[in-house]
Amino acid sequence: MTKKKIKVASNTIALNKRARHDYFIEDEIEAGLSLQGWEVKSMRAGKANISDSYVVFNQGEAYLFGATIQPLSVASSHIVCDPTRTRKLLLNQRELDTLFGKANRDGYTIVALSLYWKNAWAKLKIGLAKGKKLHDKREDIKDREWQVQKDRIMKHANRG
């Protein structure tokens, strides 16, 4: 009787925390990524960064621009590794058409929100975003601080 080992590892590879601070996220879509072998190895080691990345359209296809995947030092030496190359997003035609139509409206952009593993596949959550003004950011900070204060008050009130 053999027992299976349970992995307690997180599926998240990289998060873009600034995206929700700088933008109103209106719609989220999961997309696949077209990757090379060394990129997958680096992502497994946690060497990915999507903090300044966004989606661009070229000839009816969507591409991730600005993401950085640092190559491992033990990766294959016969391949030239470009850490900031533009990577193709794998979306079906209907998703591409709706994203392209929505992104062409004024003030909208498509940003990368998170990079994660789904089974053996690397997935990217992208969001249709509209930029926040400075006063919107201040409101969010004020709401967050009020939530923390409220939790403290409730914690002390429940003690007795």
Secondary structure, 3 states (H helix, E strand, C coil): CCCCCCCCCCCEEEECHHHHHHEEEEEEEEEEECCCHHHHHHHHCCCEECCCCEEEEECCEEEEECCEECCCCCCCCCCCCCCCCCEEEECCHHHHHHHHHHHCCCCEEEEEEEEEEECCEEEEEEEEEEECCHHHHHHHHHHHHHHHHHHHHHHHHHCC
